[in-house]
Amino acid sequence: MGNTHVDMKLEVVVIPVSDVDRAKRFYGGLGWRLDADFAAGDWRVIQFTPPGSPCSVIFGRNVTAAPPGSAQGLYLIVSDIDAARADLLARGVAVGELFHGAGDGHAGSDEPYLSGTRRLSGPDPRRGSYRSYASFKDPDGNGWLLQEITTRLPGRIDPSDTTFTSSNELAAALRRAATAHGEHEKRTGGKHDENWPDWYADYIVKEQAGKELPV
């Protein structure tokens, strides 16, 4: 029994809101999929799912005792934070400027997030995976963070699986592979690589698994 593996999939996060219909308009305006809006007597529950996400959010009336706006540090993982921020801005969402952490310095007076309480303006200078952020809040003040992840750390995914949750995520991976392959062709004398599909595939699989990338 000790070696039995039982899947436990996080699929729902409950967020506390004060005005259910206002929250419904806000999250619908993000372009998230409306999965449910059920009501009975003094109870109501609404479920939305962000594009490409296996996890949904639920809010409503009499679904949580948490104070409205008390949910903080809700992370939305994106492969292109500039595109994600631009999309939200176009939808009228007040998204903050891009920021990154202060390296080994984590203590400060900024609003807490994964890398502490120091936020430096702009994306990570080296555009490292996991290191660039932007934040926004819903009408109640529940706090969301965009985090750009382009390459997962080793062990974070099953190395035998390569999956993409949306066409945008796959397109971003292809663009990174194309850029890397351009450098590869330069190193090999500038000649056209007829086996570029194999090279792309190898690059994308290894990138997602956190393995050493081809050169």
Solvent accessible surface area in square Angstrom, and as a share of the most:
residue,aa,sasa,rsa
1,M,206,0.92
2,G,83,0.79
3,N,158,0.81
4,T,84,0.49
5,H,157,0.70
6,V,98,0.56
7,D,94,0.48
8,M,176,0.79
9,K,150,0.63
10,L,131,0.65
11,E,94,0.42
12,V,60,0.35
13,V,45,0.26
14,V,68,0.39
15,I,0,0.00
16,P,6,0.04
17,V,17,0.10
18,S,74,0.47
19,D,61,0.31
20,V,16,0.09
21,D,67,0.35
22,R,84,0.31
23,A,1,0.01
24,K,56,0.24
25,R,163,0.59
26,F,37,0.16
27,Y,0,0.00
28,G,35,0.34
29,G,37,0.35
30,L,5,0.03
31,G,34,0.33
32,W,20,0.07
33,R,150,0.55
34,L,82,0.41
35,D,54,0.28
36,A,18,0.14
37,D,52,0.27
38,F,122,0.51
39,A,71,0.55
40,A,66,0.51
41,G,79,0.76
42,D,101,0.53
43,W,97,0.34
44,R,34,0.13
45,V,19,0.11
46,I,0,0.00
47,Q,43,0.19
48,F,4,0.02
49,T,4,0.03
50,P,13,0.08
51,P,101,0.63
52,G,33,0.31
53,S,36,0.23
54,P,114,0.72
55,C,29,0.17
56,S,10,0.06
57,V,7,0.04
58,I,31,0.15
59,F,0,0.00
60,G,10,0.10
61,R,101,0.37
62,N,100,0.52
63,V,44,0.25
64,T,56,0.33
65,A,110,0.85
66,A,43,0.34
67,P,91,0.57
68,P,71,0.44
69,G,13,0.12
70,S,56,0.36
71,A,18,0.14
72,Q,90,0.40
73,G,37,0.36
74,L,25,0.13
75,Y,67,0.25
76,L,28,0.14
77,I,75,0.38
78,V,28,0.16
79,S,25,0.16
80,D,52,0.27
81,I,0,0.00
82,D,70,0.36
83,A,56,0.43
84,A,22,0.17
85,R,44,0.16
86,A,58,0.45
87,D,65,0.34
88,L,14,0.07
89,L,75,0.37
90,A,93,0.72
91,R,116,0.42
92,G,69,0.66
93,V,12,0.07
94,A,94,0.73
95,V,11,0.07
96,G,32,0.31
97,E,127,0.57
98,L,20,0.10
99,F,13,0.05
100,H,22,0.10
101,G,18,0.17
102,A,22,0.17
103,G,60,0.57
104,D,140,0.73
105,G,23,0.22
106,H,97,0.43
107,A,87,0.68
108,G,47,0.45
109,S,116,0.75
110,D,56,0.29
111,E,80,0.36
112,P,95,0.60
113,Y,20,0.08
114,L,120,0.60
115,S,34,0.22
116,G,19,0.18
117,T,30,0.17
118,R,96,0.35
119,R,56,0.20
120,L,69,0.34
121,S,104,0.67
122,G,20,0.19
123,P,49,0.31
124,D,16,0.08
125,P,113,0.71
126,R,214,0.78
127,R,96,0.35
128,G,16,0.16
129,S,27,0.17
130,Y,38,0.15
131,R,134,0.49
132,S,0,0.00
133,Y,4,0.02
134,A,0,0.00
135,S,28,0.18
136,F,7,0.03
137,K,93,0.39
138,D,7,0.03
139,P,59,0.37
140,D,29,0.15
141,G,20,0.20
142,N,0,0.00
143,G,6,0.06
144,W,9,0.03
145,L,7,0.03
146,L,4,0.02
147,Q,7,0.03
148,E,8,0.04
149,I,15,0.08
150,T,35,0.20
151,T,42,0.25
152,R,86,0.31
153,L,84,0.42
154,P,100,0.63
155,G,75,0.72
156,R,142,0.52
157,I,50,0.26
158,D,74,0.38
159,P,81,0.51
160,S,94,0.61
161,D,72,0.37
162,T,51,0.30
163,T,91,0.53
164,F,58,0.24
165,T,78,0.45
166,S,44,0.28
167,S,91,0.59
168,N,117,0.60
169,E,53,0.24
170,L,72,0.36
171,A,35,0.27
172,A,7,0.06
173,A,1,0.00
174,L,73,0.36
175,R,139,0.51
176,R,57,0.21
177,A,0,0.00
178,A,44,0.34
179,T,96,0.56
180,A,22,0.17
181,H,10,0.04
182,G,28,0.27
183,E,77,0.35
184,H,30,0.13
185,E,38,0.17
186,K,141,0.60
187,R,143,0.52
188,T,76,0.44
189,G,63,0.60
190,G,57,0.55
191,K,156,0.66
192,H,133,0.59
193,D,28,0.15
194,E,146,0.65
195,N,97,0.50
196,W,109,0.38
197,P,66,0.42
198,D,98,0.51
199,W,27,0.10
200,Y,39,0.15
201,A,55,0.43
202,D,54,0.28
203,Y,19,0.07
204,I,15,0.07
205,V,64,0.37
206,K,63,0.27
207,E,8,0.03
208,Q,27,0.12
209,A,10,0.08
210,G,18,0.17
211,K,111,0.47
212,E,159,0.71
213,L,61,0.31
214,P,28,0.17
215,V,121,0.69
